[in-house]
Amino acid sequence: MKKFILFDNDGVLVETEHLYFEANVKALKKFFNIDLKFETYMEIMARGGTAWELAQKVGIKEKEISLARDQRDLYYQDYLQTRDIEIPKIKQILKKLSKKYKMAIITTSRRVDFDLIHKNRGIVDFMEFTLCVEEYKRAKPYPDPYLAGLEKFDAKKEEAIVVEDSQRGLSSAYNANIECVIVKNEFTKTHDFSKASYFINNLQELEKLLSTL
């Protein structure tokens, strides 16, 4: 029986992944005249790499990349505050789940971005805790994030389930030996989800799935 739900954030609880891609595209083009293609970004994202690899490959110095990365972050934060990132009925879904399960968010987002995303949104109200990229040793696809979540809950692996939408996140859960359910997301549909334990079309299907486990 599952008692704990470990949610990914971006693409699962909020629709932000396309905005981060857009911010990377804009910064790479403006600073280095590099065109970041969607297919290339998907491959990088799946294995846990960085879009700045494209600049490194053509010999651009780290100091210049750092300046461009800072501007990327500003683009992204502007998008977070000016674009619609809401997933329909998310709070109703979480409220219902919170009556049966203890929940947390485990994300590779920076804390500054995460707090901006969730300001006055009400989603974290249903969570026992949240973990961002600064709060564990190695990011996804390493197992560290989800193992840290288990430790904070003092939970056994078989008592928990991870909810993800990316190959990198799935790999993290798989490497931590925690069952993972993949929620359908058009942005990551080309990823390899062959190691997933379960699949759902949207979060509204999660409660029904959990009731069968």
N, CA, C and O of each residue as an XYZ file, in Angstrom:
852
protein
N       0.843     -1.207      0.000
C       0.000      0.000      0.000
C       0.873      1.250      0.000
O       1.821      1.361      0.778
N       0.544      2.181     -0.875
C       1.305      3.415     -0.954
C       0.810      4.414      0.093
O      -0.392      4.579      0.300
N       1.768      5.076      0.745
C       1.441      6.075      1.760
C       1.990      7.452      1.427
O       1.539      8.458      1.974
N       2.970      7.493      0.524
C       3.679      8.741      0.239
C       3.751      8.979     -1.273
O       4.041      8.063     -2.042
N       3.485     10.212     -1.684
C       3.594     10.599     -3.097
C       4.684     11.656     -3.227
O       4.639     12.699     -2.574
N       5.663     11.369     -4.080
C       6.749     12.299     -4.365
C       6.540     12.869     -5.759
O       6.753     12.182     -6.758
N       6.123     14.123     -5.822
C       5.814     14.755     -7.093
C       7.032     15.483     -7.662
O       7.743     16.179     -6.937
N       7.261     15.320     -8.950
C       8.073     16.274     -9.691
C       7.256     17.565     -9.764
O       6.055     17.559     -9.494
N       7.901     18.652    -10.123
C       7.202     19.940    -10.177
C       6.863     20.350    -11.608
O       5.698     20.354    -12.008
N       7.896     20.692    -12.366
C       7.712     21.252    -13.705
C       7.139     20.219    -14.668
O       7.734     19.165    -14.890
N       5.996     20.530    -15.228
C       5.333     19.617    -16.157
C       4.354     18.679    -15.495
O       3.548     18.041    -16.172
N       4.415     18.585    -14.151
C       3.506     17.719    -13.401
C       2.499     18.538    -12.609
O       1.297     18.279    -12.674
N       2.983     19.527    -11.861
C       2.106     20.368    -11.040
C       1.890     21.749    -11.637
O       0.912     22.425    -11.319
N       2.806     22.164    -12.504
C       2.700     23.442    -13.228
C       3.270     23.255    -14.625
O       4.155     22.426    -14.834
N       2.767     24.023    -15.573
C       3.238     23.922    -16.961
C       4.323     24.960    -17.202
O       4.039     26.069    -17.656
N       5.560     24.603    -16.899
C       6.669     25.549    -16.987
C       7.782     25.110    -17.930
O       8.618     25.929    -18.312
N       7.811     23.853    -18.309
C       8.950     23.336    -19.068
C       9.150     24.050    -20.405
O      10.284     24.306    -20.810
N       8.059     24.368    -21.083
C       8.174     25.041    -22.378
C       8.738     26.456    -22.213
O       9.383     26.983    -23.120
N       8.489     27.063    -21.052
C       8.998     28.412    -20.802
C      10.506     28.387    -20.557
O      11.221     29.291    -20.988
N      10.983     27.363    -19.873
C      12.420     27.224    -19.633
C      13.146     26.978    -20.958
O      14.225     27.521    -21.193
N      12.553     26.167    -21.807
C      13.109     25.948    -23.146
C      13.172     27.263    -23.914
O      14.191     27.580    -24.527
N      12.093     28.021    -23.881
C      12.031     29.294    -24.595
C      13.099     30.269    -24.090
O      13.705     30.996    -24.877
N      13.320     30.279    -22.791
C      14.331     31.169    -22.215
C      15.737     30.770    -22.659
O      16.574     31.632    -22.926
N      15.995     29.464    -22.737
C      17.288     28.982    -23.229
C      17.499     29.337    -24.696
O      18.579     29.773    -25.093
N      16.459     29.145    -25.488
C      16.528     29.480    -26.920
C      16.888     30.951    -27.100
O      17.769     31.293    -27.889
N      16.206     31.804    -26.371
C      16.391     33.253    -26.511
C      17.800     33.677    -26.104
O      18.432     34.482    -26.789
N      18.290     33.137    -24.992
C      19.609     33.529    -24.503
C      20.726     33.031    -25.420
O      21.668     33.771    -25.704
N      20.628     31.793    -25.881
C      21.657     31.248    -26.767
C      21.716     32.009    -28.094
O      22.793     32.232    -28.647
N      20.570     32.394    -28.582
C      20.519     33.138    -29.838
C      21.068     34.550    -29.666
O      21.853     35.022    -30.489
N      20.657     35.213    -28.607
C      21.061     36.607    -28.396
C      22.552     36.745    -28.141
O      23.191     37.637    -28.699
N      23.121     35.877    -27.305
C      24.514     36.031    -26.898
C      25.493     35.379    -27.852
O      26.592     35.896    -28.054
N      25.114     34.232    -28.454
C      26.078     33.465    -29.231
C      25.607     33.125    -30.637
O      26.317     32.448    -31.382
N      24.425     33.585    -31.005
C      23.838     33.290    -32.309
C      23.745     31.785    -32.553
O      23.944     31.305    -33.669
N      23.436     31.049    -31.474
C      23.272     29.603    -31.555
C      21.784     29.277    -31.559
O      21.037     29.749    -30.702
N      21.358     28.471    -32.524
C      19.959     28.061    -32.609
C      19.771     26.737    -31.871
O      20.289     25.702    -32.289
N      19.029     26.784    -30.778
C      18.735     25.579    -30.010
C      17.474     24.936    -30.562
O      16.377     25.476    -30.417
N      17.632     23.783    -31.195
C      16.494     23.065    -31.768
C      15.776     22.254    -30.692
O      16.392     21.795    -29.730
N      14.479     22.086    -30.864
C      13.677     21.371    -29.879
C      14.177     19.939    -29.704
O      14.280     19.455    -28.577
N      14.487     19.263    -30.799
C      14.936     17.872    -30.738
C      16.245     17.761    -29.952
O      16.434     16.822    -29.178
N      17.147     18.724    -30.155
C      18.413     18.744    -29.425
C      18.171     18.962    -27.940
O      18.785     18.304    -27.100
N      17.283     19.878    -27.624
C      16.960     20.169    -26.229
C      16.350     18.952    -25.548
O      16.659     18.671    -24.390
N      15.496     18.235    -26.249
C      14.869     17.038    -25.688
C      15.917     15.980    -25.339
O      15.839     15.338    -24.292
N      16.892     15.806    -26.223
C      17.959     14.823    -25.974
C      18.783     15.236    -24.759
O      19.119     14.403    -23.917
N      19.104     16.521    -24.673
C      19.880     17.039    -23.541
C      19.090     16.895    -22.249
O      19.630     16.468    -21.228
N      17.820     17.251    -22.294
C      16.964     17.203    -21.115
C      16.806     15.771    -20.605
O      16.829     15.533    -19.398
N      16.648     14.827    -21.516
C      16.416     13.435    -21.148
C      17.568     12.856    -20.341
O      17.344     12.074    -19.417
N      18.797     13.230    -20.677
C      19.962     12.661    -19.977
C      20.464     13.541    -18.846
O      21.434     13.193    -18.174
N      19.809     14.686    -18.627
C      20.203     15.538    -17.518
C      21.361     16.464    -17.832
O      22.101     16.867    -16.934
N      21.522     16.806    -19.107
C      22.586     17.723    -19.508
C      22.145     19.168    -19.442
O      21.159     19.490    -18.778
N      22.868     20.044    -20.124
C      22.566     21.474    -20.121
C      22.653     22.041    -21.526
O      23.498     21.625    -22.319
N      21.790     22.980    -21.831
C      21.790     23.601    -23.152
C      23.087     24.348    -23.443
O      23.410     24.600    -24.604
N      23.827     24.701    -22.407
C      25.078     25.445    -22.586
C      26.184     24.575    -23.158
O      27.254     25.077    -23.499
N      25.938     23.283    -23.266
C      26.891     22.397    -23.941
C      27.152     22.890    -25.363
O      28.264     22.771    -25.877
N      26.119     23.443    -25.989
C      26.264     23.903    -27.371
C      27.261     25.052    -27.472
O      27.996     25.159    -28.454
N      27.282     25.908    -26.457
C      28.249     27.006    -26.436
C      29.647     26.496    -26.103
O      30.638     26.962    -26.667
N      29.719     25.544    -25.192
C      31.015     24.983    -24.809
C      31.684     24.281    -25.983
O      32.903     24.346    -26.146
N      30.877     23.611    -26.798
C      31.416     22.850    -27.932
C      32.085     23.737    -28.979
O      32.980     23.286    -29.694
N      31.655     24.994    -29.072
C      32.255     25.903    -30.057
C      33.288     26.819    -29.413
O      33.699     27.814    -30.010
N      33.706     26.484    -28.194
C      34.823     27.174    -27.568
C      34.513     28.458    -26.821
O      35.423     29.222    -26.500
N      33.263     28.701    -26.546
C      32.912     29.924    -25.809
C      33.331     29.769    -24.346
O      33.115     28.723    -23.733
N      33.926     30.813    -23.805
C      34.482     30.765    -22.457
C      33.379     30.741    -21.400
O      32.281     31.260    -21.596
N      33.715     30.123    -20.286
C      32.744     29.954    -19.199
C      32.251     31.283    -18.649
O      31.101     31.383    -18.222
N      33.089     32.295    -18.650
C      32.684     33.612    -18.148
C      31.553     34.181    -18.996
O      30.598     34.752    -18.470
N      31.670     34.022    -20.318
C      30.622     34.502    -21.227
C      29.349     33.677    -21.077
O      28.239     34.210    -21.103
N      29.527     32.377    -20.919
C      28.366     31.494    -20.727
C      27.635     31.855    -19.442
O      26.404     31.848    -19.403
N      28.381     32.168    -18.398
C      27.779     32.534    -17.125
C      26.903     33.783    -17.251
O      25.827     33.850    -16.658
N      27.356     34.753    -18.010
C      26.567     35.976    -18.224
C      25.282     35.662    -18.985
O      24.215     36.185    -18.665
N      25.398     34.798    -20.000
C      24.224     34.411    -20.777
C      23.249     33.601    -19.924
O      22.033     33.744    -20.052
N      23.791     32.753    -19.057
C      22.943     31.955    -18.169
C      22.152     32.852    -17.208
O      20.975     32.611    -16.939
N      22.813     33.875    -16.704
C      22.129     34.820    -15.815
C      20.972     35.503    -16.528
O      19.906     35.707    -15.946
N      21.192     35.859    -17.803
C      20.119     36.493    -18.571
C      18.999     35.499    -18.856
O      17.823     35.865    -18.834
N      19.358     34.237    -19.125
C      18.357     33.183    -19.302
C      17.453     33.100    -18.095
O      16.233     32.992    -18.215
N      18.074     33.152    -16.921
C      17.299     33.067    -15.678
C      16.326     34.233    -15.550
O      15.204     34.065    -15.072
N      16.760     35.409    -15.978
C      15.874     36.581    -15.938
C      14.719     36.432    -16.920
O      13.581     36.775    -16.600
N      15.006     35.922    -18.112
C      13.935     35.646    -19.083
C      12.911     34.691    -18.473
O      11.705     34.929    -18.530
N      13.418     33.608    -17.889
C      12.550     32.574    -17.331
C      11.673     33.139    -16.210
O      10.472     32.876    -16.160
N      12.276     33.904    -15.328
C      11.519     34.475    -14.219
C      10.451     35.453    -14.702
O       9.375     35.553    -14.112
N      10.759     36.166    -15.774
C       9.753     37.052    -16.362
C       8.597     36.247    -16.928
O       7.437     36.609    -16.734
N       8.896     35.166    -17.622
C       7.840     34.305    -18.175
C       6.969     33.721    -17.067
O       5.747     33.646    -17.200
N       7.609     33.308    -15.970
C       6.862     32.717    -14.860
C       5.835     33.677    -14.279
O       4.790     33.260    -13.779
N       6.142     34.962    -14.353
C       5.258     35.970    -13.770
C       4.242     36.522    -14.759
O       3.287     37.189    -14.361
N       4.440     36.249    -16.049
C       3.565     36.864    -17.053
C       2.803     35.851    -17.914
O       1.924     36.238    -18.683
N       3.127     34.567    -17.795
C       2.452     33.548    -18.597
C       1.567     32.667    -17.710
O       1.760     32.596    -16.496
N       0.614     32.011    -18.326
C      -0.272     31.097    -17.605
C       0.413     29.738    -17.461
O       0.724     29.094    -18.462
N       0.648     29.301    -16.226
C       1.313     28.022    -15.985
C       0.419     27.058    -15.209
O       0.877     26.006    -14.762
N      -0.842     27.413    -15.050
C      -1.772     26.622    -14.243
C      -2.170     25.320    -14.942
O      -2.420     25.302    -16.147
N      -2.224     24.234    -14.170
C      -2.792     22.972    -14.630
C      -4.217     22.890    -14.093
O      -4.426     23.057    -12.892
N      -5.197     22.638    -14.949
C      -6.603     22.655    -14.525
C      -6.891     21.732    -13.343
O      -6.438     20.588    -13.309
N      -7.640     22.237    -12.390
C      -8.148     21.480    -11.232
C      -7.048     20.926    -10.336
O      -7.299     19.992     -9.574
N      -5.849     21.469    -10.403
C      -4.731     20.897     -9.657
C      -4.972     20.929     -8.154
O      -4.674     19.951     -7.468
N      -5.500     22.022     -7.628
C      -5.699     22.115     -6.178
C      -6.798     21.166     -5.694
O      -6.702     20.600     -4.605
N      -7.829     20.999     -6.500
C      -8.884     20.045     -6.135
C      -8.337     18.629     -6.077
O      -8.678     17.855     -5.182
N      -7.486     18.296     -7.037
C      -6.880     16.965     -7.085
C      -5.996     16.734     -5.859
O      -6.079     15.689     -5.213
N      -5.155     17.712     -5.546
C      -4.238     17.570     -4.423
C      -4.976     17.540     -3.089
O      -4.585     16.806     -2.181
N      -6.025     18.319     -2.966
C      -6.814     18.324     -1.731
C      -7.393     16.940     -1.458
O      -7.386     16.461     -0.324
N      -7.887     16.316     -2.502
C      -8.465     14.974     -2.358
C      -7.391     13.952     -2.003
O      -7.593     13.111     -1.127
N      -6.256     14.024     -2.681
C      -5.167     13.085     -2.412
C      -4.597     13.270     -1.007
O      -4.186     12.301     -0.368
N      -4.574     14.509     -0.529
C      -3.965     14.798      0.775
C      -4.718     14.152      1.935
O      -4.182     14.042      3.038
N      -5.942     13.729      1.694
C      -6.725     13.077      2.737
C      -6.288     11.627      2.960
O      -6.588     11.026      3.991
N      -5.571     11.077      1.968
C      -5.140      9.680      2.050
C      -3.620      9.494      2.068
O      -3.116      8.482      2.554
N      -2.902     10.480      1.535
C      -1.461     10.315      1.365
C      -0.700     11.535      1.874
O      -1.214     12.654      1.866
N       0.529     11.299      2.314
C       1.441     12.393      2.602
C       2.213     12.684      1.325
O       2.627     11.763      0.621
N       2.410     13.975      1.022
C       2.952     14.346     -0.277
C       4.099     15.345     -0.141
O       4.182     16.096      0.831
N       4.972     15.330     -1.132
C       6.092     16.265     -1.180
C       6.423     16.559     -2.639
O       6.045     15.806     -3.536
N       7.122     17.648     -2.862
C       7.602     18.000     -4.209
C       9.117     17.867     -4.220
O       9.806     18.429     -3.369
N       9.629     17.117     -5.193
C      11.069     16.898     -5.362
C      11.444     17.409     -6.756
O      11.081     16.793     -7.758
N      12.160     18.519     -6.825
C      12.383     19.173     -8.108
C      13.846     19.524     -8.332
O      14.614     19.670     -7.381
N      14.221     19.657     -9.593
C      15.556     20.151     -9.937
C      15.552     21.657    -10.161
O      16.567     22.227    -10.561
N      14.437     22.295     -9.910
C      14.366     23.759     -9.989
C      15.218     24.400     -8.899
O      15.408     23.825     -7.827
N      15.725     25.593     -9.181
C      16.378     26.372     -8.134
C      15.308     26.871     -7.164
O      14.162     27.092     -7.556
N      15.681     27.045     -5.912
C      14.714     27.502     -4.916
C      14.119     28.851     -5.294
O      12.929     29.080     -5.079
N      14.925     29.745     -5.852
C      14.418     31.083     -6.196
C      13.324     30.987     -7.258
O      12.334     31.717     -7.196
N      13.497     30.090     -8.234
C      12.486     29.912     -9.274
C      11.265     29.192     -8.720
O      10.128     29.541     -9.035
N      11.513     28.183     -7.892
C      10.415     27.417     -7.308
C       9.505     28.316     -6.477
O       8.281     28.240     -6.585
N      10.100     29.156     -5.659
C       9.297     30.047     -4.811
C       8.520     31.055     -5.648
O       7.408     31.442     -5.290
N       9.107     31.476     -6.756
C       8.401     32.400     -7.654
C       7.213     31.698     -8.307
O       6.127     32.268     -8.412
N       7.424     30.471     -8.739
C       6.355     29.680     -9.355
C       5.177     29.510     -8.398
O       4.019     29.617     -8.803
N       5.477     29.248     -7.139
C       4.430     28.848     -6.194
C       3.921     29.982     -5.301
O       3.123     29.748     -4.394
N       4.375     31.190     -5.552
C       3.897     32.328     -4.757
C       2.386     32.496     -4.939
O       1.902     32.705     -6.051
N       1.660     32.401     -3.838
C       0.190     32.592     -3.820
C      -0.553     31.586     -4.699
O      -1.678     31.854     -5.120
N       0.059     30.433     -4.983
C      -0.588     29.449     -5.851
C      -1.354     28.388     -5.054
O      -2.312     27.805     -5.562
N      -0.940     28.139     -3.826
C      -1.673     27.223     -2.961
C      -1.313     25.764     -3.093
O      -1.820     24.941     -2.332
N      -0.455     25.412     -4.032
C      -0.104     24.015     -4.255
C       0.734     23.452     -3.107
O       0.495     22.333     -2.654
N       1.706     24.219     -2.641
C       2.594     23.712     -1.586
C       1.865     23.560     -0.255
O       2.384     22.917      0.657
N       0.683     24.135     -0.129
C      -0.094     23.984      1.109
C      -0.451     22.529      1.382
O      -0.688     22.147      2.528
N      -0.487     21.724      0.334
C      -0.852     20.313      0.481
C       0.370     19.413      0.694
O       0.233     18.200      0.853
N       1.560     20.014      0.696
C       2.800     19.247      0.784
C       3.391     19.272      2.193
O       3.295     20.270      2.907
N       4.002     18.156      2.572
C       4.714     18.091      3.846
C       6.021     18.868      3.775
O       6.445     19.475      4.758
N       6.658     18.846      2.607
C       7.906     19.578      2.398
C       8.181     19.654      0.903
O       7.525     18.980      0.108
N       9.147     20.472      0.526
C       9.611     20.575     -0.860
C      11.136     20.535     -0.855
O      11.777     21.072      0.049
N      11.709     19.898     -1.868
C      13.160     19.842     -2.021
C      13.540     20.388     -3.391
O      13.034     19.932     -4.416
N      14.439     21.371     -3.394
C      14.945     21.955     -4.638
C      16.394     21.522     -4.866
O      16.983     20.829     -4.037
N      16.952     21.933     -5.983
C      18.243     21.401     -6.429
C      19.382     21.706     -5.454
O      20.372     20.976     -5.420
N      19.257     22.764     -4.670
C      20.314     23.097     -3.708
C      20.290     22.197     -2.473
O      21.204     22.246     -1.650
N      19.259     21.385     -2.345
C      19.007     20.708     -1.070
C      19.305     19.205     -1.078
O      18.883     18.481     -0.176
N      20.023     18.746     -2.088
C      20.534     17.372     -2.129
C      21.814     17.387     -2.944
O      22.109     18.373     -3.618
N      22.573     16.308     -2.890
C      23.934     16.320     -3.440
C      23.966     16.358     -4.961
O      24.610     17.227     -5.550
N      23.270     15.413     -5.603
C      23.307     15.308     -7.074
C      21.890     15.352     -7.620
O      20.967     14.772     -7.049
N      21.735     16.056     -8.745
C      20.404     16.252     -9.338
C      19.971     15.027    -10.137
O      20.774     14.131    -10.400
N      18.700     14.995    -10.519
C      18.204     13.962    -11.422
C      19.055     13.975    -12.691
O      19.378     15.061    -13.172
N      19.434     12.835    -13.256
C      18.882     11.476    -13.083
C      19.492     10.655    -11.949
O      19.174      9.473    -11.825
N      20.351     11.237    -11.124
C      20.871     10.502     -9.974
C      19.737     10.237     -8.985
O      18.738     10.956     -8.994
N      19.872      9.227     -8.141
C      18.794      8.882     -7.210
C      18.679      9.804     -6.011
O      17.687      9.754     -5.285
N      19.686     10.651     -5.793
C      19.764     11.467     -4.580
C      18.494     12.233     -4.235
O      18.087     12.222     -3.073
N      17.836     12.911     -5.211
C      16.650     13.695     -4.854
C      15.541     12.868     -4.222
O      14.974     13.258     -3.201
N      15.236     11.735     -4.823
C      14.133     10.923     -4.309
C      14.531     10.143     -3.058
O      13.684      9.867     -2.208
N      15.803      9.788     -2.936
C      16.261      9.166     -1.697
C      16.187     10.160     -0.546
O      15.870      9.787      0.583
N      16.480     11.422     -0.832
C      16.361     12.470      0.193
C      14.910     12.641      0.622
O      14.626     12.877      1.796
N      13.985     12.518     -0.345
C      12.564     12.600     -0.023
C      12.120     11.472      0.881
O      11.381     11.687      1.842
N      12.574     10.261      0.571
C      12.258      9.111      1.416
C      12.780      9.309      2.830
O      12.092      9.009      3.806
N      14.005      9.819      2.930
C      14.619     10.014      4.236
C      13.835     11.014      5.081
O      13.640     10.805      6.278
N      13.386     12.104      4.449
C      12.619     13.108      5.196
C      11.284     12.543      5.671
O      10.794     12.920      6.735
N      10.706     11.659      4.902
C       9.445     11.025      5.295
C       9.676      9.846      6.248
O       8.739      9.349      6.874
N      10.940      9.405      6.349
C      11.251      8.178      7.078
C      10.397      7.031      6.530
O       9.786      6.268      7.279
N      10.378      6.937      5.200
C       9.510      5.988      4.499
C      10.331      4.889      3.837
O      11.490      5.088      3.471
N       9.706      3.733      3.693
C      10.296      2.647      2.935
C      10.011      2.866      1.448
O       9.016      3.494      1.088
N      10.887      2.346      0.592
C      10.738      2.548     -0.847
C       9.410      2.020     -1.371
O       8.788      2.630     -2.242
N       8.982      0.888     -0.837
C       7.746      0.280     -1.323
C       6.496      1.038     -0.871
O       5.405      0.795     -1.385
N       6.650      1.947      0.082
C       5.515      2.750      0.560
C       5.300      4.005     -0.268
O       4.293      4.694     -0.103
N       6.240      4.310     -1.161
C       6.205      5.574     -1.902
C       6.027      5.360     -3.397
O       6.317      4.291     -3.934
N       5.548      6.397     -4.043
C       5.470      6.402     -5.502
C       5.872      7.785     -5.996
O       5.546      8.800     -5.380
N       6.580      7.806     -7.111
C       7.026      9.046     -7.730
C       6.113      9.365     -8.905
O       5.707      8.469     -9.645
N       5.792     10.644     -9.074
C       5.008     11.099    -10.225
C       5.891     12.010    -11.064
O       6.317     13.069    -10.603
N       6.162     11.598    -12.293
C       7.103     12.298    -13.163
C       6.540     12.482    -14.565
O       5.505     11.912    -14.913
N       7.236     13.287    -15.365
C       6.839     13.458    -16.768
C       8.039     13.475    -17.700
O       7.886     13.714    -18.898
N       9.259     13.219    -17.156
C      10.453     13.269    -18.000
C      11.307     12.036    -17.823
O      11.222     11.354    -16.802
N      12.121     11.750    -18.806
C      13.028     10.607    -18.747
C      14.050     10.787    -17.638
O      14.382      9.834    -16.933
N      14.547     12.000    -17.484
C      15.522     12.281    -16.435
C      14.934     12.010    -15.053
O      15.589     11.415    -14.198
N      13.697     12.450    -14.841
C      13.038     12.223    -13.565
C      12.742     10.753    -13.320
O      12.908     10.246    -12.211
N      12.299     10.073    -14.379
C      12.050      8.636    -14.280
C      13.327      7.904    -13.924
O      13.309      7.003    -13.086
N      14.437      8.276    -14.545
C      15.717      7.637    -14.256
C      16.097      7.830    -12.795
O      16.636      6.918    -12.169
N      15.824      9.001    -12.252
C      16.117      9.284    -10.853
C      15.323      8.363     -9.934
O      15.871      7.788     -8.993
N      14.028      8.228    -10.213
C      13.179      7.337     -9.417
C      13.618      5.889     -9.576
O      13.693      5.151     -8.594
N      13.908      5.481    -10.799
C      14.329      4.104    -11.082
C      15.639      3.786    -10.374
O      15.805      2.709     -9.802
N      16.566      4.737    -10.420
C      17.861      4.540     -9.761
C      17.729      4.494     -8.241
O      18.571      3.917     -7.553
N      16.665      5.106     -7.726
C      16.379      5.051     -6.293
C      15.541      3.833     -5.932
O      15.245      3.597     -4.761
N      15.160      3.060     -6.952
C      14.359      1.838     -6.767
C      12.972      2.142     -6.199
O      12.450      1.404     -5.364
N      12.384      3.257     -6.677
C      11.027      3.633     -6.273
C      10.125      3.548     -7.503
O      10.504      4.014     -8.577
N       8.951      2.966     -7.362
C       8.023      2.883     -8.486
C       7.655      4.289     -8.969
O       7.498      5.219     -8.178
N       7.526      4.408    -10.267
C       7.266      5.720    -10.863
C       6.094      5.652    -11.834
O       6.015      4.762    -12.681
N       5.189      6.609    -11.690
C       4.088      6.753    -12.632
C       4.380      7.968    -13.509
O       4.727      9.038    -13.009
N       4.237      7.794    -14.800
C       4.458      8.877    -15.753
C       3.115      9.480    -16.145
O       2.211      8.776    -16.595
N       2.998     10.795    -15.968
C       1.807     11.503    -16.397
C       2.076     12.081    -17.789
O       3.122     12.684    -18.028
N       1.152     11.895    -18.672
C       1.327     12.309    -20.073
C       1.578     13.805    -20.186
O       0.882     14.619    -19.580
N       2.584     14.145    -20.972
C       2.919     15.545    -21.227
C       3.414     15.652    -22.665
O       4.392     15.003    -23.037
N       2.750     16.457    -23.463
C       3.111     16.593    -24.882
C       4.539     17.081    -25.058
O       5.191     16.753    -26.049
N       5.028     17.863    -24.100
C       6.374     18.429    -24.216
C       7.442     17.340    -24.165
O       8.480     17.461    -24.815
N       7.197     16.280    -23.400
C       8.209     15.230    -23.216
C       7.805     13.893    -23.850
O       8.334     12.849    -23.469
N       6.897     13.913    -24.790
C       6.365     12.665    -25.339
C       7.389     11.839    -26.104
O       7.168     10.650    -26.334
N       8.519     12.452    -26.507
C       9.550     11.705    -27.236
C      10.523     10.988    -26.304
O      11.391     10.251    -26.771
N      10.390     11.195    -24.991
C      11.317     10.573    -24.046
C      11.088      9.064    -23.940
O      10.018      8.558    -24.278
N      12.096      8.373    -23.473
C      12.028      6.926    -23.268
C      11.486      6.651    -21.869
O      12.158      6.913    -20.871
N      10.268      6.121    -21.804
C       9.632      5.836    -20.524
C       9.488      4.327    -20.289
O       8.598      3.889    -19.561
N      10.348      3.559    -20.896
C      10.227      2.105    -20.817
C      10.447      1.561    -19.400
O      10.030      0.442    -19.102
N      11.089      2.331    -18.531
C      11.346      1.880    -17.161
C      10.238      2.288    -16.191
O      10.326      2.007    -14.995
N       9.206      2.943    -16.696
C       8.117      3.384    -15.822
C       7.279      2.201    -15.353
O       7.136      1.203    -16.058
N       6.727      2.334    -14.146
C       5.859      1.283    -13.599
C       4.420      1.453    -14.055
O       3.712      0.470    -14.271
N       3.978      2.727    -14.206
C       2.584      3.010    -14.548
C       2.516      4.268    -15.410
O       3.450      5.067    -15.456
N       1.379      4.416    -16.090
C       1.147      5.585    -16.945
C      -0.261      6.115    -16.701
O      -1.206      5.338    -16.559
N      -0.398      7.428    -16.653
C      -1.716      8.060    -16.569
C      -1.776      9.201    -17.580
O      -0.745      9.765    -17.945
N      -2.962      9.533    -18.025
C      -3.130     10.617    -18.994
C      -3.111     11.993    -18.340
O      -2.719     12.980    -18.962
N      -3.543     12.052    -17.065
C      -3.545     13.309    -16.320
C      -3.606     12.984    -14.826
O      -3.834     11.837    -14.441
N      -3.401     13.996    -13.997
C      -3.340     13.762    -12.554
C      -4.676     13.333    -11.961
O      -4.715     12.742    -10.882
N      -5.755     13.624    -12.650
C      -7.054     13.198    -12.147
C      -7.156     11.669    -12.082
O      -7.979     11.133    -11.339
N      -6.331     10.979    -12.849
C      -6.342      9.515    -12.856
C      -5.470      8.904    -11.756
O      -5.478      7.688    -11.564
N      -4.726      9.733    -11.040
C      -3.763      9.209    -10.074
C      -4.440      8.507     -8.898
O      -4.004      7.427     -8.497
N      -5.492      9.096     -8.342
C      -6.155      8.495     -7.191
C      -6.683      7.087     -7.515
O      -6.545      6.164     -6.712
N      -7.278      6.939     -8.684
C      -7.801      5.627     -9.094
C      -6.673      4.619     -9.231
O      -6.812      3.472     -8.808
N      -5.563      5.034     -9.816
C      -4.423      4.136     -9.949
C      -3.919      3.706     -8.578
O      -3.690      2.519     -8.344
N      -3.747      4.660     -7.678
C      -3.224      4.345     -6.353
C      -4.126      3.395     -5.578
O      -3.652      2.594     -4.771
N      -5.404      3.487     -5.822
C      -6.353      2.611     -5.107
C      -6.212      1.148     -5.501
O      -6.702      0.263     -4.800
N      -5.544      0.894     -6.618
C      -5.368     -0.483     -7.096
C      -4.042     -1.086     -6.649
O      -3.796     -2.275     -6.848
N      -3.188     -0.260     -6.044
C      -1.829     -0.728     -5.704
C      -1.767     -1.292     -4.285
O      -0.706     -1.726     -3.839
